[in-house]
Amino acid sequence: MSGTECLIEMRKKSLTILKAVAAGRSCEQILAANPGLNYHDIFHAIAEAPTSHWKRSPANQKNWPRSANQFRKGAVHRVD
């Protein structure tokens, strides 16, 4: 298999995986439905997926805290 063929095959796998993830499937469900895949394929597909289309709020939104310090609490140590 040439390099180009490998890339095309990986893109097909990635598209299959990303569609399954978008449909709400778990890793186990994806692997059960596609015996030729493994966990590495799933992680690779998610890592290479573009994040520009994710539905999420931007961190620089109004009223969004600039740091996590206001959420941090001091450590509580147990004394037994």
N, CA, C and O atoms as a CHARMM CRD file, in Angstrom:
* protein
*
  320
    1    1 MET  N      0.84100  -1.17000   0.00000 PROA 1      0.00000
    2    1 MET  CA     0.00000   0.00000   0.00000 PROA 1      0.00000
    3    1 MET  C      0.89300   1.24200   0.00000 PROA 1      0.00000
    4    1 MET  O      1.81600   1.34400   0.80800 PROA 1      0.00000
    5    2 SER  N      0.62200   2.17400  -0.89500 PROA 2      0.00000
    6    2 SER  CA     1.44500   3.38600  -0.96900 PROA 2      0.00000
    7    2 SER  C      1.04000   4.35900   0.13600 PROA 2      0.00000
    8    2 SER  O      0.04100   4.15800   0.82700 PROA 2      0.00000
    9    3 GLY  N      1.82900   5.40300   0.28500 PROA 3      0.00000
   10    3 GLY  CA     1.53300   6.40300   1.30200 PROA 3      0.00000
   11    3 GLY  C      0.18600   7.07100   1.09300 PROA 3      0.00000
   12    3 GLY  O     -0.55000   7.31600   2.04900 PROA 3      0.00000
   13    4 THR  N     -0.13600   7.36500  -0.16600 PROA 4      0.00000
   14    4 THR  CA    -1.41600   8.00500  -0.47400 PROA 4      0.00000
   15    4 THR  C     -2.58000   7.08100  -0.14300 PROA 4      0.00000
   16    4 THR  O     -3.59200   7.52200   0.40300 PROA 4      0.00000
   17    5 GLU  N     -2.43800   5.80500  -0.47200 PROA 5      0.00000
   18    5 GLU  CA    -3.49600   4.83800  -0.16900 PROA 5      0.00000
   19    5 GLU  C     -3.70100   4.70800   1.33500 PROA 5      0.00000
   20    5 GLU  O     -4.83300   4.57300   1.79900 PROA 5      0.00000
   21    6 CYS  N     -2.61600   4.74800   2.09400 PROA 6      0.00000
   22    6 CYS  CA    -2.71800   4.68400   3.55500 PROA 6      0.00000
   23    6 CYS  C     -3.47800   5.89000   4.09900 PROA 6      0.00000
   24    6 CYS  O     -4.32100   5.75200   4.98600 PROA 6      0.00000
   25    7 LEU  N     -3.17600   7.07600   3.56200 PROA 7      0.00000
   26    7 LEU  CA    -3.87000   8.28300   4.00900 PROA 7      0.00000
   27    7 LEU  C     -5.35600   8.22500   3.69000 PROA 7      0.00000
   28    7 LEU  O     -6.18500   8.60100   4.51900 PROA 7      0.00000
   29    8 ILE  N     -5.69300   7.76000   2.50300 PROA 8      0.00000
   30    8 ILE  CA    -7.10200   7.65900   2.11700 PROA 8      0.00000
   31    8 ILE  C     -7.82500   6.67400   3.03500 PROA 8      0.00000
   32    8 ILE  O     -8.94600   6.93400   3.47300 PROA 8      0.00000
   33    9 GLU  N     -7.18000   5.54400   3.32400 PROA 9      0.00000
   34    9 GLU  CA    -7.78200   4.54600   4.21200 PROA 9      0.00000
   35    9 GLU  C     -7.96600   5.11900   5.61500 PROA 9      0.00000
   36    9 GLU  O     -8.99300   4.87900   6.25000 PROA 9      0.00000
   37   10 MET  N     -6.97500   5.87900   6.10900 PROA 10     0.00000
   38   10 MET  CA    -7.09400   6.47400   7.43500 PROA 10     0.00000
   39   10 MET  C     -8.21000   7.50200   7.46000 PROA 10     0.00000
   40   10 MET  O     -8.93100   7.60400   8.45200 PROA 10     0.00000
   41   11 ARG  N     -8.36400   8.26300   6.38900 PROA 11     0.00000
   42   11 ARG  CA    -9.44500   9.24600   6.33700 PROA 11     0.00000
   43   11 ARG  C    -10.80400   8.56300   6.36300 PROA 11     0.00000
   44   11 ARG  O    -11.73600   9.05600   6.99800 PROA 11     0.00000
   45   12 LYS  N    -10.92000   7.43000   5.67600 PROA 12     0.00000
   46   12 LYS  CA   -12.18000   6.68100   5.69700 PROA 12     0.00000
   47   12 LYS  C    -12.47900   6.19500   7.11100 PROA 12     0.00000
   48   12 LYS  O    -13.60900   6.29700   7.58800 PROA 12     0.00000
   49   13 LYS  N    -11.45100   5.66500   7.77400 PROA 13     0.00000
   50   13 LYS  CA   -11.62300   5.20800   9.15300 PROA 13     0.00000
   51   13 LYS  C    -12.02100   6.37100  10.05300 PROA 13     0.00000
   52   13 LYS  O    -12.93300   6.25400  10.87000 PROA 13     0.00000
   53   14 SER  N    -11.32500   7.49600   9.89200 PROA 14     0.00000
   54   14 SER  CA   -11.60300   8.66000  10.72700 PROA 14     0.00000
   55   14 SER  C    -13.02800   9.15000  10.52700 PROA 14     0.00000
   56   14 SER  O    -13.71600   9.48000  11.49300 PROA 14     0.00000
   57   15 LEU  N    -13.46800   9.19800   9.28600 PROA 15     0.00000
   58   15 LEU  CA   -14.82400   9.65500   9.00000 PROA 15     0.00000
   59   15 LEU  C    -15.85000   8.71600   9.63000 PROA 15     0.00000
   60   15 LEU  O    -16.83600   9.17200  10.20900 PROA 15     0.00000
   61   16 THR  N    -15.62400   7.42200   9.51900 PROA 16     0.00000
   62   16 THR  CA   -16.51800   6.43900  10.13400 PROA 16     0.00000
   63   16 THR  C    -16.57600   6.63000  11.64300 PROA 16     0.00000
   64   16 THR  O    -17.65200   6.61500  12.24100 PROA 16     0.00000
   65   17 ILE  N    -15.41200   6.80800  12.24900 PROA 17     0.00000
   66   17 ILE  CA   -15.32900   6.97300  13.70400 PROA 17     0.00000
   67   17 ILE  C    -15.99800   8.26500  14.14300 PROA 17     0.00000
   68   17 ILE  O    -16.77800   8.26300  15.09500 PROA 17     0.00000
   69   18 LEU  N    -15.70400   9.36900  13.46400 PROA 18     0.00000
   70   18 LEU  CA   -16.26200  10.65300  13.86600 PROA 18     0.00000
   71   18 LEU  C    -17.77900  10.69400  13.70300 PROA 18     0.00000
   72   18 LEU  O    -18.47200  11.31400  14.51000 PROA 18     0.00000
   73   19 LYS  N    -18.29700  10.04100  12.67100 PROA 19     0.00000
   74   19 LYS  CA   -19.75500   9.95600  12.51900 PROA 19     0.00000
   75   19 LYS  C    -20.36800   9.16800  13.67800 PROA 19     0.00000
   76   19 LYS  O    -21.42400   9.53400  14.19300 PROA 19     0.00000
   77   20 ALA  N    -19.70300   8.09100  14.08300 PROA 20     0.00000
   78   20 ALA  CA   -20.20500   7.28500  15.19700 PROA 20     0.00000
   79   20 ALA  C    -20.15400   8.06100  16.50900 PROA 20     0.00000
   80   20 ALA  O    -21.08500   7.98700  17.31100 PROA 20     0.00000
   81   21 VAL  N    -19.07600   8.80100  16.72900 PROA 21     0.00000
   82   21 VAL  CA   -18.95800   9.61900  17.94000 PROA 21     0.00000
   83   21 VAL  C    -20.04500  10.69100  17.94800 PROA 21     0.00000
   84   21 VAL  O    -20.66400  10.94500  18.98100 PROA 21     0.00000
   85   22 ALA  N    -20.27400  11.31800  16.80000 PROA 22     0.00000
   86   22 ALA  CA   -21.30600  12.35200  16.69900 PROA 22     0.00000
   87   22 ALA  C    -22.69700  11.78000  16.95400 PROA 22     0.00000
   88   22 ALA  O    -23.58800  12.49100  17.41900 PROA 22     0.00000
   89   23 ALA  N    -22.88400  10.50100  16.64900 PROA 23     0.00000
   90   23 ALA  CA   -24.17200   9.84800  16.88400 PROA 23     0.00000
   91   23 ALA  C    -24.32000   9.39100  18.33500 PROA 23     0.00000
   92   23 ALA  O    -25.36000   8.85400  18.71500 PROA 23     0.00000
   93   24 GLY  N    -23.27600   9.60500  19.14700 PROA 24     0.00000
   94   24 GLY  CA   -23.34700   9.26800  20.56400 PROA 24     0.00000
   95   24 GLY  C    -22.86300   7.87500  20.91100 PROA 24     0.00000
   96   24 GLY  O    -23.15100   7.38600  22.00400 PROA 24     0.00000
   97   25 ARG  N    -22.14700   7.22900  20.03100 PROA 25     0.00000
   98   25 ARG  CA   -21.65200   5.87500  20.27400 PROA 25     0.00000
   99   25 ARG  C    -20.43300   5.91200  21.20400 PROA 25     0.00000
  100   25 ARG  O    -19.63900   6.85200  21.17100 PROA 25     0.00000
  101   26 SER  N    -20.30300   4.88700  22.01800 PROA 26     0.00000
  102   26 SER  CA   -19.13200   4.76100  22.88800 PROA 26     0.00000
  103   26 SER  C    -18.00700   4.07200  22.11300 PROA 26     0.00000
  104   26 SER  O    -18.22500   3.54600  21.02200 PROA 26     0.00000
  105   27 CYS  N    -16.81100   4.08300  22.68400 PROA 27     0.00000
  106   27 CYS  CA   -15.67500   3.40700  22.03900 PROA 27     0.00000
  107   27 CYS  C    -15.97800   1.92800  21.83100 PROA 27     0.00000
  108   27 CYS  O    -15.68400   1.36900  20.77400 PROA 27     0.00000
  109   28 GLU  N    -16.56900   1.29800  22.84500 PROA 28     0.00000
  110   28 GLU  CA   -16.87700  -0.12500  22.74800 PROA 28     0.00000
  111   28 GLU  C    -17.88300  -0.40100  21.63700 PROA 28     0.00000
  112   28 GLU  O    -17.75000  -1.38900  20.91500 PROA 28     0.00000
  113   29 GLN  N    -18.89100   0.46400  21.49200 PROA 29     0.00000
  114   29 GLN  CA   -19.88500   0.28500  20.43500 PROA 29     0.00000
  115   29 GLN  C    -19.25300   0.45300  19.05400 PROA 29     0.00000
  116   29 GLN  O    -19.57700  -0.28500  18.12300 PROA 29     0.00000
  117   30 ILE  N    -18.35900   1.41800  18.92700 PROA 30     0.00000
  118   30 ILE  CA   -17.67800   1.64600  17.64600 PROA 30     0.00000
  119   30 ILE  C    -16.82500   0.43700  17.28200 PROA 30     0.00000
  120   30 ILE  O    -16.84200  -0.01800  16.13800 PROA 30     0.00000
  121   31 LEU  N    -16.08400  -0.07900  18.25000 PROA 31     0.00000
  122   31 LEU  CA   -15.22000  -1.23800  17.99200 PROA 31     0.00000
  123   31 LEU  C    -16.03500  -2.49100  17.67200 PROA 31     0.00000
  124   31 LEU  O    -15.63000  -3.29600  16.83400 PROA 31     0.00000
  125   32 ALA  N    -17.17800  -2.66000  18.33300 PROA 32     0.00000
  126   32 ALA  CA   -18.02100  -3.82900  18.07000 PROA 32     0.00000
  127   32 ALA  C    -18.62000  -3.77500  16.66400 PROA 32     0.00000
  128   32 ALA  O    -18.76700  -4.80700  16.00800 PROA 32     0.00000
  129   33 ALA  N    -18.96100  -2.57600  16.20600 PROA 33     0.00000
  130   33 ALA  CA   -19.57500  -2.42200  14.88300 PROA 33     0.00000
  131   33 ALA  C    -18.54400  -2.45600  13.75600 PROA 33     0.00000
  132   33 ALA  O    -18.89400  -2.73400  12.60900 PROA 33     0.00000
  133   34 ASN  N    -17.28600  -2.17700  14.06800 PROA 34     0.00000
  134   34 ASN  CA   -16.22500  -2.11600  13.05400 PROA 34     0.00000
  135   34 ASN  C    -15.03000  -2.94700  13.52000 PROA 34     0.00000
  136   34 ASN  O    -14.11600  -2.40600  14.14200 PROA 34     0.00000
  137   35 PRO  N    -15.01900  -4.24600  13.23100 PROA 35     0.00000
  138   35 PRO  CA   -13.95300  -5.11800  13.73500 PROA 35     0.00000
  139   35 PRO  C    -12.54500  -4.75100  13.26200 PROA 35     0.00000
  140   35 PRO  O    -11.56800  -5.15800  13.88900 PROA 35     0.00000
  141   36 GLY  N    -12.42300  -4.00200  12.18600 PROA 36     0.00000
  142   36 GLY  CA   -11.10200  -3.63100  11.68100 PROA 36     0.00000
  143   36 GLY  C    -10.47700  -2.45800  12.41500 PROA 36     0.00000
  144   36 GLY  O     -9.34600  -2.07500  12.11600 PROA 36     0.00000
  145   37 LEU  N    -11.19100  -1.88400  13.36800 PROA 37     0.00000
  146   37 LEU  CA   -10.68600  -0.72300  14.10900 PROA 37     0.00000
  147   37 LEU  C    -10.15200  -1.14400  15.46700 PROA 37     0.00000
  148   37 LEU  O    -10.50100  -2.20300  15.99000 PROA 37     0.00000
  149   38 ASN  N     -9.29500  -0.29300  16.03200 PROA 38     0.00000
  150   38 ASN  CA    -8.83300  -0.49000  17.39900 PROA 38     0.00000
  151   38 ASN  C     -8.87500   0.85500  18.12000 PROA 38     0.00000
  152   38 ASN  O     -9.19700   1.87900  17.51700 PROA 38     0.00000
  153   39 TYR  N     -8.55000   0.84800  19.40800 PROA 39     0.00000
  154   39 TYR  CA    -8.61200   2.07800  20.19800 PROA 39     0.00000
  155   39 TYR  C     -7.70100   3.16600  19.63500 PROA 39     0.00000
  156   39 TYR  O     -8.04600   4.34700  19.67700 PROA 39     0.00000
  157   40 HSD  N     -6.55800   2.78000  19.11800 PROA 40     0.00000
  158   40 HSD  CA    -5.63000   3.76700  18.55100 PROA 40     0.00000
  159   40 HSD  C     -6.27200   4.50800  17.38400 PROA 40     0.00000
  160   40 HSD  O     -6.07100   5.71200  17.22800 PROA 40     0.00000
  161   41 ASP  N     -7.03900   3.79900  16.56700 PROA 41     0.00000
  162   41 ASP  CA    -7.73500   4.44400  15.44700 PROA 41     0.00000
  163   41 ASP  C     -8.72200   5.49200  15.95200 PROA 41     0.00000
  164   41 ASP  O     -8.83300   6.57600  15.37800 PROA 41     0.00000
  165   42 ILE  N     -9.43800   5.16600  17.02600 PROA 42     0.00000
  166   42 ILE  CA   -10.42000   6.10200  17.58300 PROA 42     0.00000
  167   42 ILE  C     -9.71600   7.34000  18.12300 PROA 42     0.00000
  168   42 ILE  O    -10.12200   8.46500  17.83300 PROA 42     0.00000
  169   43 PHE  N     -8.66300   7.13400  18.90800 PROA 43     0.00000
  170   43 PHE  CA    -7.94500   8.27500  19.47800 PROA 43     0.00000
  171   43 PHE  C     -7.31200   9.13300  18.38900 PROA 43     0.00000
  172   43 PHE  O     -7.30700  10.36000  18.48300 PROA 43     0.00000
  173   44 HSD  N     -6.78000   8.48900  17.36000 PROA 44     0.00000
  174   44 HSD  CA    -6.16600   9.21800  16.25000 PROA 44     0.00000
  175   44 HSD  C     -7.21600  10.05500  15.51300 PROA 44     0.00000
  176   44 HSD  O     -6.96600  11.21400  15.18100 PROA 44     0.00000
  177   45 ALA  N     -8.37700   9.47400  15.26100 PROA 45     0.00000
  178   45 ALA  CA    -9.43600  10.19500  14.54700 PROA 45     0.00000
  179   45 ALA  C     -9.89500  11.41500  15.33300 PROA 45     0.00000
  180   45 ALA  O    -10.11600  12.48100  14.75900 PROA 45     0.00000
  181   46 ILE  N    -10.03800  11.26000  16.63200 PROA 46     0.00000
  182   46 ILE  CA   -10.47700  12.38500  17.46000 PROA 46     0.00000
  183   46 ILE  C     -9.38800  13.44900  17.53200 PROA 46     0.00000
  184   46 ILE  O     -9.68700  14.64300  17.52500 PROA 46     0.00000
  185   47 ALA  N     -8.12700  13.02500  17.60200 PROA 47     0.00000
  186   47 ALA  CA    -7.02200  13.98100  17.67600 PROA 47     0.00000
  187   47 ALA  C     -6.88000  14.79200  16.39600 PROA 47     0.00000
  188   47 ALA  O     -6.51800  15.96700  16.45100 PROA 47     0.00000
  189   48 GLU  N     -7.15700  14.18700  15.24500 PROA 48     0.00000
  190   48 GLU  CA    -6.98600  14.91400  13.99000 PROA 48     0.00000
  191   48 GLU  C     -8.24600  15.66400  13.56000 PROA 48     0.00000
  192   48 GLU  O     -8.22400  16.38700  12.56400 PROA 48     0.00000
  193   49 ALA  N     -9.33300  15.50000  14.29300 PROA 49     0.00000
  194   49 ALA  CA   -10.59200  16.16500  13.93300 PROA 49     0.00000
  195   49 ALA  C    -10.46300  17.67300  14.13100 PROA 49     0.00000
  196   49 ALA  O     -9.87200  18.11800  15.11500 PROA 49     0.00000
  197   50 PRO  N    -11.00900  18.46100  13.21000 PROA 50     0.00000
  198   50 PRO  CA   -10.96400  19.91700  13.38700 PROA 50     0.00000
  199   50 PRO  C    -11.87600  20.32900  14.53700 PROA 50     0.00000
  200   50 PRO  O    -12.99600  19.83500  14.66300 PROA 50     0.00000
  201   51 THR  N    -11.38900  21.23000  15.36200 PROA 51     0.00000
  202   51 THR  CA   -12.18200  21.66700  16.51400 PROA 51     0.00000
  203   51 THR  C    -12.98600  22.92000  16.22600 PROA 51     0.00000
  204   51 THR  O    -13.72500  23.39200  17.09000 PROA 51     0.00000
  205   52 SER  N    -12.85400  23.46300  15.03600 PROA 52     0.00000
  206   52 SER  CA   -13.53300  24.72400  14.72900 PROA 52     0.00000
  207   52 SER  C    -15.04600  24.58100  14.65900 PROA 52     0.00000
  208   52 SER  O    -15.75500  25.58600  14.71600 PROA 52     0.00000
  209   53 HSD  N    -15.55800  23.36100  14.53600 PROA 53     0.00000
  210   53 HSD  CA   -16.99900  23.17100  14.43100 PROA 53     0.00000
  211   53 HSD  C    -17.63600  22.68000  15.72400 PROA 53     0.00000
  212   53 HSD  O    -18.83900  22.41900  15.75800 PROA 53     0.00000
  213   54 TRP  N    -16.85300  22.55200  16.78200 PROA 54     0.00000
  214   54 TRP  CA   -17.40900  22.08700  18.04200 PROA 54     0.00000
  215   54 TRP  C    -18.36600  23.12600  18.57600 PROA 54     0.00000
  216   54 TRP  O    -18.12000  24.32700  18.45900 PROA 54     0.00000
  217   55 LYS  N    -19.46200  22.66800  19.16300 PROA 55     0.00000
  218   55 LYS  CA   -20.42200  23.58500  19.77400 PROA 55     0.00000
  219   55 LYS  C    -19.99800  23.80000  21.21700 PROA 55     0.00000
  220   55 LYS  O    -20.25500  22.96600  22.08500 PROA 55     0.00000
  221   56 ARG  N    -19.36000  24.90200  21.45400 PROA 56     0.00000
  222   56 ARG  CA   -18.89900  25.21600  22.80100 PROA 56     0.00000
  223   56 ARG  C    -18.80600  26.72500  22.94500 PROA 56     0.00000
  224   56 ARG  O    -18.72000  27.44900  21.95300 PROA 56     0.00000
  225   57 SER  N    -18.82400  27.18500  24.16000 PROA 57     0.00000
  226   57 SER  CA   -18.69600  28.61000  24.42100 PROA 57     0.00000
  227   57 SER  C    -17.23100  28.99000  24.42400 PROA 57     0.00000
  228   57 SER  O    -16.41400  28.26600  24.99100 PROA 57     0.00000
  229   58 PRO  N    -16.87700  30.10000  23.80900 PROA 58     0.00000
  230   58 PRO  CA   -15.48100  30.52700  23.85300 PROA 58     0.00000
  231   58 PRO  C    -15.09300  30.96800  25.26200 PROA 58     0.00000
  232   58 PRO  O    -15.91300  31.51400  25.99900 PROA 58     0.00000
  233   59 ALA  N    -13.85800  30.73100  25.61900 PROA 59     0.00000
  234   59 ALA  CA   -13.39000  31.07200  26.96400 PROA 59     0.00000
  235   59 ALA  C    -13.30000  32.57400  27.17500 PROA 59     0.00000
  236   59 ALA  O    -13.29300  33.03200  28.31700 PROA 59     0.00000
  237   60 ASN  N    -13.23200  33.34900  26.10300 PROA 60     0.00000
  238   60 ASN  CA   -13.10300  34.79500  26.26300 PROA 60     0.00000
  239   60 ASN  C    -14.46500  35.49000  26.23700 PROA 60     0.00000
  240   60 ASN  O    -14.55300  36.67400  25.91000 PROA 60     0.00000
  241   61 GLN  N    -15.51400  34.76200  26.57700 PROA 61     0.00000
  242   61 GLN  CA   -16.85300  35.31400  26.63500 PROA 61     0.00000
  243   61 GLN  C    -16.97300  36.29900  27.79300 PROA 61     0.00000
  244   61 GLN  O    -16.19800  36.24000  28.74700 PROA 61     0.00000
  245   62 LYS  N    -17.94800  37.20300  27.70800 PROA 62     0.00000
  246   62 LYS  CA   -18.19600  38.12300  28.81700 PROA 62     0.00000
  247   62 LYS  C    -18.56400  37.33000  30.06100 PROA 62     0.00000
  248   62 LYS  O    -19.16800  36.26100  29.97300 PROA 62     0.00000
  249   63 ASN  N    -18.19900  37.85700  31.20600 PROA 63     0.00000
  250   63 ASN  CA   -18.50300  37.25200  32.50600 PROA 63     0.00000
  251   63 ASN  C    -17.82400  35.90000  32.71800 PROA 63     0.00000
  252   63 ASN  O    -18.17200  35.18000  33.65400 PROA 63     0.00000
  253   64 TRP  N    -16.88700  35.55500  31.88900 PROA 64     0.00000
  254   64 TRP  CA   -16.15100  34.30800  32.07500 PROA 64     0.00000
  255   64 TRP  C    -14.91600  34.62000  32.90300 PROA 64     0.00000
  256   64 TRP  O    -14.20700  35.57900  32.60000 PROA 64     0.00000
  257   65 PRO  N    -14.63900  33.84100  33.93800 PROA 65     0.00000
  258   65 PRO  CA   -13.47300  34.14500  34.77900 PROA 65     0.00000
  259   65 PRO  C    -12.17200  34.03800  33.98900 PROA 65     0.00000
  260   65 PRO  O    -12.00800  33.15200  33.15100 PROA 65     0.00000
  261   66 ARG  N    -11.27400  34.93800  34.26700 PROA 66     0.00000
  262   66 ARG  CA    -9.99400  34.95400  33.56100 PROA 66     0.00000
  263   66 ARG  C     -9.03700  33.88700  34.07000 PROA 66     0.00000
  264   66 ARG  O     -8.12200  33.48500  33.35100 PROA 66     0.00000
  265   67 SER  N     -9.23300  33.42900  35.28500 PROA 67     0.00000
  266   67 SER  CA    -8.35600  32.37500  35.79500 PROA 67     0.00000
  267   67 SER  C     -9.18300  31.38800  36.61400 PROA 67     0.00000
  268   67 SER  O    -10.32100  31.66700  36.99300 PROA 67     0.00000
  269   68 ALA  N     -8.60200  30.26800  36.86700 PROA 68     0.00000
  270   68 ALA  CA    -9.29900  29.23300  37.63100 PROA 68     0.00000
  271   68 ALA  C     -9.12500  29.42200  39.12800 PROA 68     0.00000
  272   68 ALA  O     -9.68000  28.65100  39.91100 PROA 68     0.00000
  273   69 ASN  N     -8.36700  30.43000  39.54400 PROA 69     0.00000
  274   69 ASN  CA    -8.08200  30.61700  40.96100 PROA 69     0.00000
  275   69 ASN  C     -9.33700  30.80000  41.80000 PROA 69     0.00000
  276   69 ASN  O     -9.37500  30.35400  42.94600 PROA 69     0.00000
  277   70 GLN  N    -10.35500  31.43900  41.26200 PROA 70     0.00000
  278   70 GLN  CA   -11.55400  31.66200  42.06200 PROA 70     0.00000
  279   70 GLN  C    -12.32500  30.36100  42.30100 PROA 70     0.00000
  280   70 GLN  O    -13.19900  30.31900  43.16700 PROA 70     0.00000
  281   71 PHE  N    -12.02100  29.31300  41.55900 PROA 71     0.00000
  282   71 PHE  CA   -12.68400  28.03500  41.75500 PROA 71     0.00000
  283   71 PHE  C    -11.87800  27.09000  42.63000 PROA 71     0.00000
  284   71 PHE  O    -12.40500  26.10000  43.13800 PROA 71     0.00000
  285   72 ARG  N    -10.61900  27.39300  42.80300 PROA 72     0.00000
  286   72 ARG  CA    -9.75000  26.51100  43.57500 PROA 72     0.00000
  287   72 ARG  C    -10.02800  26.66900  45.06200 PROA 72     0.00000
  288   72 ARG  O    -10.26700  27.76900  45.56000 PROA 72     0.00000
  289   73 LYS  N     -9.98800  25.55200  45.74200 PROA 73     0.00000
  290   73 LYS  CA   -10.15500  25.56300  47.19000 PROA 73     0.00000
  291   73 LYS  C     -8.87300  25.01900  47.79800 PROA 73     0.00000
  292   73 LYS  O     -8.13200  24.27400  47.15700 PROA 73     0.00000
  293   74 GLY  N     -8.63100  25.38700  49.00000 PROA 74     0.00000
  294   74 GLY  CA    -7.46100  24.86600  49.68200 PROA 74     0.00000
  295   74 GLY  C     -7.59100  23.37000  49.90700 PROA 74     0.00000
  296   74 GLY  O     -8.70000  22.85000  50.02700 PROA 74     0.00000
  297   75 ALA  N     -6.48500  22.69400  49.96500 PROA 75     0.00000
  298   75 ALA  CA    -6.49900  21.25000  50.18000 PROA 75     0.00000
  299   75 ALA  C     -6.93000  20.94800  51.60600 PROA 75     0.00000
  300   75 ALA  O     -6.50100  21.61200  52.54900 PROA 75     0.00000
  301   76 VAL  N     -7.76300  19.95900  51.75100 PROA 76     0.00000
  302   76 VAL  CA    -8.20100  19.52700  53.07100 PROA 76     0.00000
  303   76 VAL  C     -7.50900  18.20500  53.36300 PROA 76     0.00000
  304   76 VAL  O     -7.67700  17.22500  52.63700 PROA 76     0.00000
  305   77 HSD  N     -6.73800  18.19500  54.42500 PROA 77     0.00000
  306   77 HSD  CA    -5.99100  16.99300  54.78200 PROA 77     0.00000
  307   77 HSD  C     -6.70700  16.27500  55.91900 PROA 77     0.00000
  308   77 HSD  O     -7.10400  16.88200  56.91500 PROA 77     0.00000
  309   78 ARG  N     -6.85900  14.97700  55.74300 PROA 78     0.00000
  310   78 ARG  CA    -7.49100  14.18300  56.79200 PROA 78     0.00000
  311   78 ARG  C     -6.48500  13.87000  57.88500 PROA 78     0.00000
  312   78 ARG  O     -5.32000  13.56700  57.62300 PROA 78     0.00000
  313   79 VAL  N     -6.95600  13.94900  59.08200 PROA 79     0.00000
  314   79 VAL  CA    -6.12500  13.56400  60.21800 PROA 79     0.00000
  315   79 VAL  C     -6.85100  12.42200  60.91500 PROA 79     0.00000
  316   79 VAL  O     -7.88100  12.62900  61.55600 PROA 79     0.00000
  317   80 ASP  N     -6.31600  11.23700  60.78600 PROA 80     0.00000
  318   80 ASP  CA    -6.96100  10.06200  61.39700 PROA 80     0.00000
  319   80 ASP  C     -6.32000   9.69700  62.69200 PROA 80     0.00000
  320   80 ASP  O     -6.73600   8.73500  63.33800 PROA 80     0.00000
